[in-house]
């Protein structure tokens, strides 16, 4: 969801059509040998992959695959290769910048451009997200990734590989696969493979092997932060409902748990079975059934969904029956799985007002003391068990900040929480909220105030950043359009701007802490350019020492004491023809 500040800035910024801003257009048009890139594309997209664990902020560069129906129209938007012949892209310093080729036609609400982004960073859990682009304005997306060893902090667990021996390509007796809880994850699951089951590949062919190896990741509920790592996200747009039709606008999931099951027979991935698996999942004792408005109880049903990991599409499969476990007495959900994917126990509602929704707006107003304001923060609506319901993400918050949900889920109790965004920790624990409202009934209450009393903030000043490109093989300046990123050494602060020397800019007036060091990063033309500066109340020159493996950003800063504004004018080298 774009913030209200973003919506205002974007509307003003992109009143004109965004055409070819990243191309090399020479200021000195008499240079006939200039490289003039006439590619036309729209909807610039900046994606950042972040580690939600506090220990590491920059993930290893990784291959990113673009999938879905509109994959062929997605291009690199950093001034580099604009070919649409390949769906493979590469991050740099955790960033990936994309755009849409205008051969798609301009995206609109009635004709969105939908595609998926998937990646498997080394040492991290695989991720997939679906993007739905509905206009030509910039889109900012942060994709949180988590190391398997840190899943327990987020209410999830990884079970060590389970091996079962086969006889004649099948099991001679039922096999039970048991998950192992870890960290804050307390629920368990049991997956039973019936004897005589044949293991099939994606095309339905039987696999001949002497053993199967299974890896299971289980996601629980009730931990603030689980929404940051939930496979596919909790507000997917590409969803097929119980009637077999697409749900317009997607849904908001209210999760009761998820299982990610990967199985190999020999060296071949198992995708289907001749007999369905029996799946039994323990449920959090504090879960509330949003359909009944009461505590979850035996005899209730929970919708079951599966995800196509190639397209990111969720599909309604069945309803799981809630029943007590005979030995432990804990409530469990039971269902059958005939193929492997992410299997998701979720109620759902439609933020756009048609699917499991209460048709009334709900407003939350922030009452923040000590003149505090900051970015990025989250204002999230959760149920009484802190399960995610809806919210604003990566927001610029301040005293009086207001968010209004036009529709709400059908739940009798909820609360708003205020928390730092996953990768912004500063002095705050990454997973914890800093303030919350009391529980209230969102169906009867129209507005609520969320109060936060932080310590007095340090002195800050405004930053305005200007950038041009310079041909490395001739003394000529060129116009560029590029995403510019700013971050502090401890990653407690991170900001972005889209800046073009055509005179257009987006989010180019940022407040930074005085006397604090910040880094600048620009990914353009296949090169990562980087420099640093201290937000000082005096003039300075950017360092001329080249950081190994990067391009140099050179320039200077001028401070205006009257407006408390530091203006940085800079340039970086671009190869021109």
Secondary structure as the mmCIF struct_conf table of DSSP 4:
data_model
#
loop_
_struct_conf.conf_type_id
_struct_conf.id
_struct_conf.beg_label_comp_id
_struct_conf.beg_label_asym_id
_struct_conf.beg_label_seq_id
_struct_conf.end_label_comp_id
_struct_conf.end_label_asym_id
_struct_conf.end_label_seq_id
HELX_RH_AL_P HELX_RH_AL_P1 UNK A 4 UNK A 13
TURN_TY1_P TURN_TY1_P1 UNK A 14 UNK A 14
BEND BEND1 UNK A 15 UNK A 16
BEND BEND2 UNK A 20 UNK A 20
TURN_TY1_P TURN_TY1_P2 UNK A 21 UNK A 22
BEND BEND3 UNK A 23 UNK A 23
STRN STRN1 UNK A 25 UNK A 26
BEND BEND4 UNK A 27 UNK A 28
TURN_TY1_P TURN_TY1_P3 UNK A 29 UNK A 30
TURN_TY1_P TURN_TY1_P4 UNK A 32 UNK A 33
STRN STRN2 UNK A 41 UNK A 51
BEND BEND5 UNK A 53 UNK A 53
TURN_TY1_P TURN_TY1_P5 UNK A 54 UNK A 55
STRN STRN3 UNK A 58 UNK A 58
HELX_LH_PP_P HELX_LH_PP_P1 UNK A 59 UNK A 61
STRN STRN4 UNK A 63 UNK A 67
BEND BEND6 UNK A 68 UNK A 68
TURN_TY1_P TURN_TY1_P6 UNK A 69 UNK A 70
HELX_RH_3T_P HELX_RH_3T_P1 UNK A 71 UNK A 73
STRN STRN5 UNK A 74 UNK A 76
BEND BEND7 UNK A 78 UNK A 80
BEND BEND8 UNK A 85 UNK A 85
STRN STRN6 UNK A 88 UNK A 90
STRN STRN7 UNK A 92 UNK A 92
TURN_TY1_P TURN_TY1_P7 UNK A 93 UNK A 94
STRN STRN8 UNK A 95 UNK A 101
HELX_RH_3T_P HELX_RH_3T_P2 UNK A 102 UNK A 104
BEND BEND9 UNK A 109 UNK A 109
TURN_TY1_P TURN_TY1_P8 UNK A 110 UNK A 111
STRN STRN9 UNK A 113 UNK A 119
TURN_TY1_P TURN_TY1_P9 UNK A 122 UNK A 123
STRN STRN10 UNK A 124 UNK A 124
STRN STRN11 UNK A 127 UNK A 133
BEND BEND10 UNK A 135 UNK A 137
STRN STRN12 UNK A 139 UNK A 145
STRN STRN13 UNK A 147 UNK A 147
HELX_RH_3T_P HELX_RH_3T_P3 UNK A 148 UNK A 154
TURN_TY1_P TURN_TY1_P10 UNK A 155 UNK A 155
STRN STRN14 UNK A 156 UNK A 165
STRN STRN15 UNK A 167 UNK A 167
TURN_TY1_P TURN_TY1_P11 UNK A 168 UNK A 169
STRN STRN16 UNK A 170 UNK A 170
BEND BEND11 UNK A 172 UNK A 173
STRN STRN17 UNK A 175 UNK A 178
TURN_TY1_P TURN_TY1_P12 UNK A 183 UNK A 184
STRN STRN18 UNK A 189 UNK A 193
HELX_LH_PP_P HELX_LH_PP_P2 UNK A 194 UNK A 194
TURN_TY1_P TURN_TY1_P13 UNK A 195 UNK A 196
HELX_LH_PP_P HELX_LH_PP_P3 UNK A 197 UNK A 198
STRN STRN19 UNK A 199 UNK A 200
TURN_TY1_P TURN_TY1_P14 UNK A 202 UNK A 203
BEND BEND12 UNK A 204 UNK A 204
HELX_LH_PP_P HELX_LH_PP_P4 UNK A 205 UNK A 205
STRN STRN20 UNK A 206 UNK A 206
HELX_LH_PP_P HELX_LH_PP_P5 UNK A 207 UNK A 208
BEND BEND13 UNK A 210 UNK A 210
STRN STRN21 UNK A 211 UNK A 219
BEND BEND14 UNK A 221 UNK A 222
TURN_TY1_P TURN_TY1_P15 UNK A 224 UNK A 225
HELX_RH_AL_P HELX_RH_AL_P2 UNK A 226 UNK A 229
TURN_TY1_P TURN_TY1_P16 UNK A 231 UNK A 232
BEND BEND15 UNK A 234 UNK A 235
BEND BEND16 UNK A 237 UNK A 237
STRN STRN22 UNK A 239 UNK A 240
TURN_TY1_P TURN_TY1_P17 UNK A 242 UNK A 243
BEND BEND17 UNK A 244 UNK A 245
STRN STRN23 UNK A 246 UNK A 246
TURN_TY1_P TURN_TY1_P18 UNK A 248 UNK A 249
STRN STRN24 UNK A 252 UNK A 265
TURN_TY1_P TURN_TY1_P19 UNK A 266 UNK A 267
STRN STRN25 UNK A 268 UNK A 269
STRN STRN26 UNK A 272 UNK A 282
TURN_TY1_P TURN_TY1_P20 UNK A 285 UNK A 286
STRN STRN27 UNK A 288 UNK A 289
TURN_TY1_P TURN_TY1_P21 UNK A 290 UNK A 293
STRN STRN28 UNK A 294 UNK A 295
TURN_TY1_P TURN_TY1_P22 UNK A 298 UNK A 299
STRN STRN29 UNK A 301 UNK A 308
TURN_TY1_P TURN_TY1_P23 UNK A 309 UNK A 312
STRN STRN30 UNK A 313 UNK A 324
TURN_TY1_P TURN_TY1_P24 UNK A 326 UNK A 328
STRN STRN31 UNK A 331 UNK A 339
BEND BEND18 UNK A 341 UNK A 341
STRN STRN32 UNK A 342 UNK A 349
TURN_TY1_P TURN_TY1_P25 UNK A 351 UNK A 352
BEND BEND19 UNK A 353 UNK A 356
STRN STRN33 UNK A 357 UNK A 358
BEND BEND20 UNK A 360 UNK A 360
STRN STRN34 UNK A 362 UNK A 368
TURN_TY1_P TURN_TY1_P26 UNK A 370 UNK A 371
STRN STRN35 UNK A 373 UNK A 382
TURN_TY1_P TURN_TY1_P27 UNK A 384 UNK A 385
STRN STRN36 UNK A 388 UNK A 398
TURN_TY1_P TURN_TY1_P28 UNK A 399 UNK A 400
STRN STRN37 UNK A 402 UNK A 405
BEND BEND21 UNK A 406 UNK A 407
STRN STRN38 UNK A 408 UNK A 409
BEND BEND22 UNK A 410 UNK A 410
BEND BEND23 UNK A 412 UNK A 412
STRN STRN39 UNK A 414 UNK A 414
STRN STRN40 UNK A 415 UNK A 420
TURN_TY1_P TURN_TY1_P29 UNK A 422 UNK A 423
TURN_TY1_P TURN_TY1_P30 UNK A 426 UNK A 427
BEND BEND24 UNK A 428 UNK A 428
TURN_TY1_P TURN_TY1_P31 UNK A 430 UNK A 431
STRN STRN41 UNK A 433 UNK A 436
HELX_LH_PP_P HELX_LH_PP_P6 UNK A 437 UNK A 439
STRN STRN42 UNK A 440 UNK A 440
TURN_TY1_P TURN_TY1_P32 UNK A 442 UNK A 444
STRN STRN43 UNK A 447 UNK A 452
HELX_LH_PP_P HELX_LH_PP_P7 UNK A 454 UNK A 459
STRN STRN44 UNK A 460 UNK A 471
TURN_TY1_P TURN_TY1_P33 UNK A 472 UNK A 473
BEND BEND25 UNK A 474 UNK A 475
STRN STRN45 UNK A 477 UNK A 479
STRN STRN46 UNK A 481 UNK A 488
TURN_TY1_P TURN_TY1_P34 UNK A 489 UNK A 490
BEND BEND26 UNK A 491 UNK A 492
STRN STRN47 UNK A 494 UNK A 500
TURN_TY1_P TURN_TY1_P35 UNK A 501 UNK A 502
BEND BEND27 UNK A 503 UNK A 503
STRN STRN48 UNK A 505 UNK A 506
BEND BEND28 UNK A 507 UNK A 507
STRN STRN49 UNK A 510 UNK A 513
TURN_TY1_P TURN_TY1_P36 UNK A 514 UNK A 515
STRN STRN50 UNK A 517 UNK A 524
TURN_TY1_P TURN_TY1_P37 UNK A 525 UNK A 526
STRN STRN51 UNK A 527 UNK A 534
BEND BEND29 UNK A 537 UNK A 538
STRN STRN52 UNK A 540 UNK A 541
HELX_LH_PP_P HELX_LH_PP_P8 UNK A 545 UNK A 547
TURN_TY1_P TURN_TY1_P38 UNK A 548 UNK A 549
BEND BEND30 UNK A 550 UNK A 550
STRN STRN53 UNK A 551 UNK A 560
TURN_TY1_P TURN_TY1_P39 UNK A 561 UNK A 564
STRN STRN54 UNK A 565 UNK A 574
#
